Amino acid sequence: MNKKSDPIAVIDSGMGGITVLRKLYRLMPNENFIYFGDSANAPYGVKTTDEIRELTVDGVEMLMGMGAKAIVIACNTATSAAAAGLREKYPGYPIVGLEPAVKPAALSMEQPIVLVLATPLTLREKKYLKLVERFEGEATFIPLPAPELVRFIESGNLDSKEEIEYLEKILGPYTGNKVDAVVLGCTHFPFARRQIQRILGDEVLVFEGGKGAARQCKRLLENADLLAEEDQQGRIQFMNSDESKIELCKKMFFYKG
Ligand code: DGL
């Protein structure tokens, strides 16, 4: 039986979920969090679905074993591969996933052209294809896989010359008002949000899923009467399958992008 004082566990292939952790911590500062980044196995987005499912299930079950009262799969790729199976295996356990913010982007204006930046896996999985199908009448979607961006961000060398050159190359065809909105459909990408906005232009709306996932997590905990007491100040424990990355995780948490 989980208790109010138990931690919320947040899992990602590496650094990306920290962009979601920041939203969670801002919304629920009384909660304790465990952040697990699987940097030893990152990037996930270029692996097979089976490989990602196995890595995600192992990570989630480890965190459940540590007494997590809720799990946030702070990774679009891992959510596509493993969330449905985990919810089936653990009915009633609060499990929050991430999905590209296609809905708010599609509904943000009349018939927008929406660029969806994500990993190759997210863009080929059923979950995304079904999501896009729902809003096809409302918007035009352009999927754009950006696997290299994950590697740049994973290295912690943010805004590097190589990262900027890569972004300019892949986003080049969409500059000059060719798109109305961009969805950051990978939790690593908000670390490059400023550069993406600069290249595409100020008029382009940028959407990410972290805030929605944080709200959903709070709702699930409220419904289960598991929100932490308000007199406690929350703490964050960082874990990583590559221990040499733990300091970098802490630094990334405080990155002002
Ligand atoms: N952060 C992950 C996501 O949201 C994927 C990054 C990776 O490829 O490992 O999709």
Boltz pocket constraint, residues with backbone or C-beta under 6 A from the ligand:
constraints:
  - pocket:
      binder: B
      contacts: [[A, 12], [A, 13], [A, 14], [A, 16], [A, 17], [A, 42], [A, 43], [A, 44], [A, 45], [A, 46], [A, 74], [A, 75], [A, 76], [A, 77], [A, 78], [A, 98], [A, 119], [A, 122], [A, 150], [A, 185], [A, 186], [A, 187], [A, 188]]
      max_distance: 6.0
